Amino acid sequence: MSEEMEGANWTMAMSGGRIRQGIDSELVEQFPTCAARFLVAIHHDDINVAKPTRVELMNRGFNGEGGWVGFAKAGEVLGL
């Protein structure tokens, strides 16, 4: 992801808005950097990516919409 796009997403997150703009193409661009083992596990439903995703969002202080809420609040709203 370009620094410009990353900055735009950070701005959107900090404003409390849901991160949506260009999210599909950005996510697709991330797949080439994922380990094949991880992708295969997702494909076969061997892992549920929802919980580790919620943990990572909490660790970054975001709610489920991509808005900054702080670390403690993020854990609360994400059910962790």
Backbone as XML, in Angstrom:
<?xml version="1.0"?>
<chain id="A" units="angstrom">
  <residue number="1" name="MET">
    <atom name="N" x="0.855" y="-1.168" z="0.000"/>
    <atom name="CA" x="0.000" y="0.000" z="0.000"/>
    <atom name="C" x="0.897" y="1.225" z="0.000"/>
  </residue>
  <residue number="2" name="SER">
    <atom name="N" x="0.536" y="2.210" z="-0.777"/>
    <atom name="CA" x="1.333" y="3.424" z="-0.850"/>
    <atom name="C" x="1.216" y="4.214" z="0.447"/>
  </residue>
  <residue number="3" name="GLU">
    <atom name="N" x="2.243" y="5.033" z="0.723"/>
    <atom name="CA" x="2.194" y="5.858" z="1.927"/>
    <atom name="C" x="1.024" y="6.824" z="1.878"/>
  </residue>
  <residue number="4" name="GLU">
    <atom name="N" x="0.718" y="7.316" z="0.673"/>
    <atom name="CA" x="-0.406" y="8.242" z="0.529"/>
    <atom name="C" x="-1.709" y="7.563" z="0.900"/>
  </residue>
  <residue number="5" name="MET">
    <atom name="N" x="-1.927" y="6.334" z="0.408"/>
    <atom name="CA" x="-3.155" y="5.600" z="0.711"/>
    <atom name="C" x="-3.198" y="5.242" z="2.189"/>
  </residue>
  <residue number="6" name="GLU">
    <atom name="N" x="-2.065" y="4.839" z="2.751"/>
    <atom name="CA" x="-2.013" y="4.507" z="4.159"/>
    <atom name="C" x="-2.394" y="5.725" z="5.001"/>
  </residue>
  <residue number="7" name="GLY">
    <atom name="N" x="-1.905" y="6.894" z="4.616"/>
    <atom name="CA" x="-2.245" y="8.120" z="5.325"/>
    <atom name="C" x="-3.723" y="8.437" z="5.224"/>
  </residue>
  <residue number="8" name="ALA">
    <atom name="N" x="-4.300" y="8.202" z="4.059"/>
    <atom name="CA" x="-5.730" y="8.450" z="3.873"/>
    <atom name="C" x="-6.545" y="7.532" z="4.765"/>
  </residue>
  <residue number="9" name="ASN">
    <atom name="N" x="-6.157" y="6.253" z="4.863"/>
    <atom name="CA" x="-6.870" y="5.319" z="5.729"/>
    <atom name="C" x="-6.730" y="5.714" z="7.187"/>
  </residue>
  <residue number="10" name="TRP">
    <atom name="N" x="-5.541" y="6.150" z="7.593"/>
    <atom name="CA" x="-5.337" y="6.577" z="8.973"/>
    <atom name="C" x="-6.229" y="7.766" z="9.288"/>
  </residue>
  <residue number="11" name="THR">
    <atom name="N" x="-6.305" y="8.712" z="8.348"/>
    <atom name="CA" x="-7.153" y="9.884" z="8.543"/>
    <atom name="C" x="-8.600" y="9.466" z="8.698"/>
  </residue>
  <residue number="12" name="MET">
    <atom name="N" x="-9.057" y="8.553" z="7.858"/>
    <atom name="CA" x="-10.436" y="8.081" z="7.959"/>
    <atom name="C" x="-10.658" y="7.381" z="9.294"/>
  </residue>
  <residue number="13" name="ALA">
    <atom name="N" x="-9.680" y="6.552" z="9.720"/>
    <atom name="CA" x="-9.826" y="5.833" z="10.978"/>
    <atom name="C" x="-9.864" y="6.806" z="12.145"/>
  </residue>
  <residue number="14" name="MET">
    <atom name="N" x="-9.008" y="7.797" z="12.119"/>
    <atom name="CA" x="-8.959" y="8.753" z="13.211"/>
    <atom name="C" x="-10.226" y="9.593" z="13.287"/>
  </residue>
  <residue number="15" name="SER">
    <atom name="N" x="-10.898" y="9.777" z="12.164"/>
    <atom name="CA" x="-12.117" y="10.578" z="12.173"/>
    <atom name="C" x="-13.309" y="9.782" z="12.678"/>
  </residue>
  <residue number="16" name="GLY">
    <atom name="N" x="-13.106" y="8.485" z="12.927"/>
    <atom name="CA" x="-14.198" y="7.659" z="13.426"/>
    <atom name="C" x="-15.062" y="7.091" z="12.322"/>
  </residue>
  <residue number="17" name="GLY">
    <atom name="N" x="-14.762" y="7.412" z="11.056"/>
    <atom name="CA" x="-15.519" y="6.870" z="9.945"/>
    <atom name="C" x="-15.078" y="5.464" z="9.625"/>
  </residue>
  <residue number="18" name="ARG">
    <atom name="N" x="-15.937" y="4.721" z="9.007"/>
    <atom name="CA" x="-15.598" y="3.357" z="8.615"/>
    <atom name="C" x="-14.656" y="3.397" z="7.427"/>
  </residue>
  <residue number="19" name="ILE">
    <atom name="N" x="-13.604" y="2.592" z="7.474"/>
    <atom name="CA" x="-12.650" y="2.539" z="6.371"/>
    <atom name="C" x="-13.273" y="1.719" z="5.250"/>
  </residue>
  <residue number="20" name="ARG">
    <atom name="N" x="-13.571" y="2.365" z="4.142"/>
    <atom name="CA" x="-14.184" y="1.670" z="3.017"/>
    <atom name="C" x="-13.499" y="1.983" z="1.706"/>
  </residue>
  <residue number="21" name="GLN">
    <atom name="N" x="-13.092" y="3.191" z="1.521"/>
    <atom name="CA" x="-12.601" y="3.652" z="0.234"/>
    <atom name="C" x="-11.436" y="2.806" z="-0.248"/>
  </residue>
  <residue number="22" name="GLY">
    <atom name="N" x="-11.626" y="2.108" z="-1.364"/>
    <atom name="CA" x="-10.576" y="1.315" z="-1.965"/>
    <atom name="C" x="-10.193" y="0.075" z="-1.181"/>
  </residue>
  <residue number="23" name="ILE">
    <atom name="N" x="-10.996" y="-0.317" z="-0.211"/>
    <atom name="CA" x="-10.614" y="-1.425" z="0.655"/>
    <atom name="C" x="-10.496" y="-2.739" z="-0.105"/>
  </residue>
  <residue number="24" name="ASP">
    <atom name="N" x="-11.354" y="-3.001" z="-1.072"/>
    <atom name="CA" x="-11.287" y="-4.260" z="-1.816"/>
    <atom name="C" x="-9.967" y="-4.405" z="-2.552"/>
  </residue>
  <residue number="25" name="SER">
    <atom name="N" x="-9.566" y="-3.386" z="-3.286"/>
    <atom name="CA" x="-8.316" y="-3.483" z="-4.037"/>
    <atom name="C" x="-7.122" y="-3.530" z="-3.102"/>
  </residue>
  <residue number="26" name="GLU">
    <atom name="N" x="-7.184" y="-2.843" z="-1.990"/>
    <atom name="CA" x="-6.083" y="-2.877" z="-1.022"/>
    <atom name="C" x="-5.934" y="-4.263" z="-0.413"/>
  </residue>
  <residue number="27" name="LEU">
    <atom name="N" x="-7.048" y="-4.892" z="-0.087"/>
    <atom name="CA" x="-6.973" y="-6.229" z="0.498"/>
    <atom name="C" x="-6.417" y="-7.224" z="-0.503"/>
  </residue>
  <residue number="28" name="VAL">
    <atom name="N" x="-6.850" y="-7.145" z="-1.737"/>
    <atom name="CA" x="-6.360" y="-8.049" z="-2.769"/>
    <atom name="C" x="-4.853" y="-7.879" z="-2.937"/>
  </residue>
  <residue number="29" name="GLU">
    <atom name="N" x="-4.368" y="-6.664" z="-2.826"/>
    <atom name="CA" x="-2.931" y="-6.406" z="-2.954"/>
    <atom name="C" x="-2.134" y="-7.048" z="-1.825"/>
  </residue>
  <residue number="30" name="GLN">
    <atom name="N" x="-2.762" y="-7.367" z="-0.700"/>
    <atom name="CA" x="-2.066" y="-7.973" z="0.430"/>
    <atom name="C" x="-1.860" y="-9.476" z="0.271"/>
  </residue>
  <residue number="31" name="PHE">
    <atom name="N" x="-2.683" y="-10.141" z="-0.527"/>
    <atom name="CA" x="-2.601" y="-11.590" z="-0.651"/>
    <atom name="C" x="-1.249" y="-12.094" z="-1.165"/>
  </residue>
  <residue number="32" name="PRO">
    <atom name="N" x="-0.588" y="-11.422" z="-2.079"/>
    <atom name="CA" x="0.720" y="-11.927" z="-2.513"/>
    <atom name="C" x="1.768" y="-11.987" z="-1.404"/>
  </residue>
  <residue number="33" name="THR">
    <atom name="N" x="1.568" y="-11.242" z="-0.332"/>
    <atom name="CA" x="2.549" y="-11.256" z="0.754"/>
    <atom name="C" x="2.211" y="-12.288" z="1.829"/>
  </residue>
  <residue number="34" name="CYS">
    <atom name="N" x="1.059" y="-12.925" z="1.727"/>
    <atom name="CA" x="0.661" y="-13.938" z="2.707"/>
    <atom name="C" x="1.354" y="-15.261" z="2.395"/>
  </residue>
  <residue number="35" name="ALA">
    <atom name="N" x="1.697" y="-15.974" z="3.438"/>
    <atom name="CA" x="2.282" y="-17.305" z="3.270"/>
    <atom name="C" x="1.250" y="-18.233" z="2.634"/>
  </residue>
  <residue number="36" name="ALA">
    <atom name="N" x="1.699" y="-19.091" z="1.738"/>
    <atom name="CA" x="0.812" y="-20.042" z="1.063"/>
    <atom name="C" x="0.068" y="-20.906" z="2.078"/>
  </residue>
  <residue number="37" name="ARG">
    <atom name="N" x="0.762" y="-21.299" z="3.131"/>
    <atom name="CA" x="0.140" y="-22.135" z="4.169"/>
    <atom name="C" x="-1.068" y="-21.430" z="4.790"/>
  </residue>
  <residue number="38" name="PHE">
    <atom name="N" x="-0.937" y="-20.148" z="5.029"/>
    <atom name="CA" x="-2.028" y="-19.355" z="5.593"/>
    <atom name="C" x="-3.203" y="-19.289" z="4.623"/>
  </residue>
  <residue number="39" name="LEU">
    <atom name="N" x="-2.922" y="-19.017" z="3.360"/>
    <atom name="CA" x="-3.981" y="-18.934" z="2.353"/>
    <atom name="C" x="-4.704" y="-20.263" z="2.182"/>
  </residue>
  <residue number="40" name="VAL">
    <atom name="N" x="-3.959" y="-21.369" z="2.175"/>
    <atom name="CA" x="-4.563" y="-22.697" z="2.038"/>
    <atom name="C" x="-5.452" y="-22.990" z="3.246"/>
  </residue>
  <residue number="41" name="ALA">
    <atom name="N" x="-4.998" y="-22.638" z="4.433"/>
    <atom name="CA" x="-5.799" y="-22.859" z="5.641"/>
    <atom name="C" x="-7.102" y="-22.072" z="5.595"/>
  </residue>
  <residue number="42" name="ILE">
    <atom name="N" x="-7.041" y="-20.836" z="5.118"/>
    <atom name="CA" x="-8.258" y="-20.037" z="4.967"/>
    <atom name="C" x="-9.181" y="-20.681" z="3.936"/>
  </residue>
  <residue number="43" name="HIS">
    <atom name="N" x="-8.626" y="-21.085" z="2.817"/>
    <atom name="CA" x="-9.409" y="-21.699" z="1.734"/>
    <atom name="C" x="-10.177" y="-22.925" z="2.227"/>
  </residue>
  <residue number="44" name="HIS">
    <atom name="N" x="-9.552" y="-23.733" z="3.065"/>
    <atom name="CA" x="-10.172" y="-24.966" z="3.552"/>
    <atom name="C" x="-10.938" y="-24.769" z="4.854"/>
  </residue>
  <residue number="45" name="ASP">
    <atom name="N" x="-11.119" y="-23.527" z="5.264"/>
    <atom name="CA" x="-11.808" y="-23.222" z="6.525"/>
    <atom name="C" x="-11.170" y="-23.925" z="7.721"/>
  </residue>
  <residue number="46" name="ASP">
    <atom name="N" x="-9.848" y="-24.108" z="7.662"/>
    <atom name="CA" x="-9.136" y="-24.719" z="8.774"/>
    <atom name="C" x="-8.931" y="-23.737" z="9.916"/>
  </residue>
  <residue number="47" name="ILE">
    <atom name="N" x="-8.992" y="-22.476" z="9.616"/>
    <atom name="CA" x="-8.853" y="-21.459" z="10.654"/>
    <atom name="C" x="-9.974" y="-20.442" z="10.507"/>
  </residue>
  <residue number="48" name="ASN">
    <atom name="N" x="-10.372" y="-19.902" z="11.624"/>
    <atom name="CA" x="-11.362" y="-18.838" z="11.640"/>
    <atom name="C" x="-10.581" y="-17.545" z="11.809"/>
  </residue>
  <residue number="49" name="VAL">
    <atom name="N" x="-10.535" y="-16.736" z="10.780"/>
    <atom name="CA" x="-9.731" y="-15.513" z="10.846"/>
    <atom name="C" x="-10.414" y="-14.393" z="11.619"/>
  </residue>
  <residue number="50" name="ALA">
    <atom name="N" x="-11.673" y="-14.570" z="12.004"/>
    <atom name="CA" x="-12.400" y="-13.509" z="12.691"/>
    <atom name="C" x="-11.791" y="-13.195" z="14.059"/>
  </residue>
  <residue number="51" name="LYS">
    <atom name="N" x="-11.509" y="-14.210" z="14.886"/>
    <atom name="CA" x="-10.986" y="-13.927" z="16.227"/>
    <atom name="C" x="-9.603" y="-13.291" z="16.167"/>
  </residue>
  <residue number="52" name="PRO">
    <atom name="N" x="-8.618" y="-13.852" z="15.422"/>
    <atom name="CA" x="-7.323" y="-13.173" z="15.390"/>
    <atom name="C" x="-7.419" y="-11.762" z="14.800"/>
  </residue>
  <residue number="53" name="THR">
    <atom name="N" x="-8.397" y="-11.554" z="13.923"/>
    <atom name="CA" x="-8.601" y="-10.219" z="13.355"/>
    <atom name="C" x="-9.094" y="-9.256" z="14.435"/>
  </residue>
  <residue number="54" name="ARG">
    <atom name="N" x="-10.039" y="-9.715" z="15.251"/>
    <atom name="CA" x="-10.530" y="-8.871" z="16.348"/>
    <atom name="C" x="-9.412" y="-8.548" z="17.335"/>
  </residue>
  <residue number="55" name="VAL">
    <atom name="N" x="-8.562" y="-9.533" z="17.626"/>
    <atom name="CA" x="-7.435" y="-9.303" z="18.538"/>
    <atom name="C" x="-6.490" y="-8.260" z="17.949"/>
  </residue>
  <residue number="56" name="GLU">
    <atom name="N" x="-6.206" y="-8.374" z="16.660"/>
    <atom name="CA" x="-5.294" y="-7.406" z="16.024"/>
    <atom name="C" x="-5.902" y="-6.008" z="16.010"/>
  </residue>
  <residue number="57" name="LEU">
    <atom name="N" x="-7.206" y="-5.907" z="15.728"/>
    <atom name="CA" x="-7.872" y="-4.604" z="15.774"/>
    <atom name="C" x="-7.779" y="-4.019" z="17.177"/>
  </residue>
  <residue number="58" name="MET">
    <atom name="N" x="-8.004" y="-4.849" z="18.193"/>
    <atom name="CA" x="-7.905" y="-4.389" z="19.575"/>
    <atom name="C" x="-6.489" y="-3.896" z="19.868"/>
  </residue>
  <residue number="59" name="ASN">
    <atom name="N" x="-5.488" y="-4.648" z="19.420"/>
    <atom name="CA" x="-4.097" y="-4.259" z="19.662"/>
    <atom name="C" x="-3.737" y="-2.931" z="19.002"/>
  </residue>
  <residue number="60" name="ARG">
    <atom name="N" x="-4.506" y="-2.572" z="17.985"/>
    <atom name="CA" x="-4.269" y="-1.292" z="17.300"/>
    <atom name="C" x="-5.206" y="-0.188" z="17.793"/>
  </residue>
  <residue number="61" name="GLY">
    <atom name="N" x="-6.155" y="-0.545" z="18.669"/>
    <atom name="CA" x="-7.066" y="0.443" z="19.235"/>
    <atom name="C" x="-8.255" y="0.777" z="18.357"/>
  </residue>
  <residue number="62" name="PHE">
    <atom name="N" x="-8.590" y="-0.107" z="17.399"/>
    <atom name="CA" x="-9.703" y="0.149" z="16.484"/>
    <atom name="C" x="-10.930" y="-0.668" z="16.858"/>
  </residue>
  <residue number="63" name="ASN">
    <atom name="N" x="-12.112" y="-0.129" z="16.541"/>
    <atom name="CA" x="-13.343" y="-0.906" z="16.683"/>
    <atom name="C" x="-13.549" y="-1.722" z="15.402"/>
  </residue>
  <residue number="64" name="GLY">
    <atom name="N" x="-14.638" y="-2.411" z="15.295"/>
    <atom name="CA" x="-14.917" y="-3.258" z="14.137"/>
    <atom name="C" x="-15.211" y="-2.502" z="12.858"/>
  </residue>
  <residue number="65" name="GLU">
    <atom name="N" x="-15.353" y="-1.202" z="12.956"/>
    <atom name="CA" x="-15.597" y="-0.381" z="11.775"/>
    <atom name="C" x="-14.321" y="0.302" z="11.283"/>
  </residue>
  <residue number="66" name="GLY">
    <atom name="N" x="-13.225" y="0.087" z="11.988"/>
    <atom name="CA" x="-11.964" y="0.722" z="11.617"/>
    <atom name="C" x="-11.757" y="2.090" z="12.233"/>
  </residue>
  <residue number="67" name="GLY">
    <atom name="N" x="-12.621" y="2.454" z="13.169"/>
    <atom name="CA" x="-12.493" y="3.753" z="13.837"/>
    <atom name="C" x="-11.677" y="3.632" z="15.114"/>
  </residue>
  <residue number="68" name="TRP">
    <atom name="N" x="-10.822" y="4.604" z="15.364"/>
    <atom name="CA" x="-10.001" y="4.624" z="16.571"/>
    <atom name="C" x="-10.880" y="4.853" z="17.795"/>
  </residue>
  <residue number="69" name="VAL">
    <atom name="N" x="-10.797" y="3.946" z="18.764"/>
    <atom name="CA" x="-11.547" y="4.091" z="20.009"/>
    <atom name="C" x="-10.648" y="3.958" z="21.231"/>
  </residue>
  <residue number="70" name="GLY">
    <atom name="N" x="-9.389" y="3.662" z="21.030"/>
    <atom name="CA" x="-8.462" y="3.434" z="22.134"/>
    <atom name="C" x="-8.388" y="1.955" z="22.466"/>
  </residue>
  <residue number="71" name="PHE">
    <atom name="N" x="-7.315" y="1.561" z="23.126"/>
    <atom name="CA" x="-7.048" y="0.146" z="23.345"/>
    <atom name="C" x="-8.064" y="-0.523" z="24.267"/>
  </residue>
  <residue number="72" name="ALA">
    <atom name="N" x="-8.363" y="0.074" z="25.397"/>
    <atom name="CA" x="-9.306" y="-0.537" z="26.343"/>
    <atom name="C" x="-10.703" y="-0.632" z="25.741"/>
  </residue>
  <residue number="73" name="LYS">
    <atom name="N" x="-11.160" y="0.439" z="25.134"/>
    <atom name="CA" x="-12.497" y="0.453" z="24.529"/>
    <atom name="C" x="-12.584" y="-0.544" z="23.384"/>
  </residue>
  <residue number="74" name="ALA">
    <atom name="N" x="-11.506" y="-0.680" z="22.592"/>
    <atom name="CA" x="-11.506" y="-1.611" z="21.471"/>
    <atom name="C" x="-11.744" y="-3.033" z="21.962"/>
  </residue>
  <residue number="75" name="GLY">
    <atom name="N" x="-11.072" y="-3.434" z="23.018"/>
    <atom name="CA" x="-11.280" y="-4.761" z="23.577"/>
    <atom name="C" x="-12.713" y="-4.968" z="24.027"/>
  </residue>
  <residue number="76" name="GLU">
    <atom name="N" x="-13.271" y="-3.929" z="24.609"/>
    <atom name="CA" x="-14.663" y="-3.997" z="25.085"/>
    <atom name="C" x="-15.641" y="-4.158" z="23.923"/>
  </residue>
  <residue number="77" name="VAL">
    <atom name="N" x="-15.529" y="-3.300" z="22.908"/>
    <atom name="CA" x="-16.502" y="-3.332" z="21.808"/>
    <atom name="C" x="-16.314" y="-4.537" z="20.898"/>
  </residue>
  <residue number="78" name="LEU">
    <atom name="N" x="-15.109" y="-5.116" z="20.899"/>
    <atom name="CA" x="-14.852" y="-6.294" z="20.071"/>
    <atom name="C" x="-15.118" y="-7.596" z="20.828"/>
  </residue>
  <residue number="79" name="GLY">
    <atom name="N" x="-15.542" y="-7.468" z="22.082"/>
    <atom name="CA" x="-15.891" y="-8.648" z="22.882"/>
    <atom name="C" x="-14.685" y="-9.462" z="23.342"/>
  </residue>
  <residue number="80" name="LEU">
    <atom name="N" x="-13.587" y="-8.773" z="23.587"/>
    <atom name="CA" x="-12.368" y="-9.478" z="24.029"/>
    <atom name="C" x="-11.992" y="-9.098" z="25.436"/>
  </residue>
</chain>
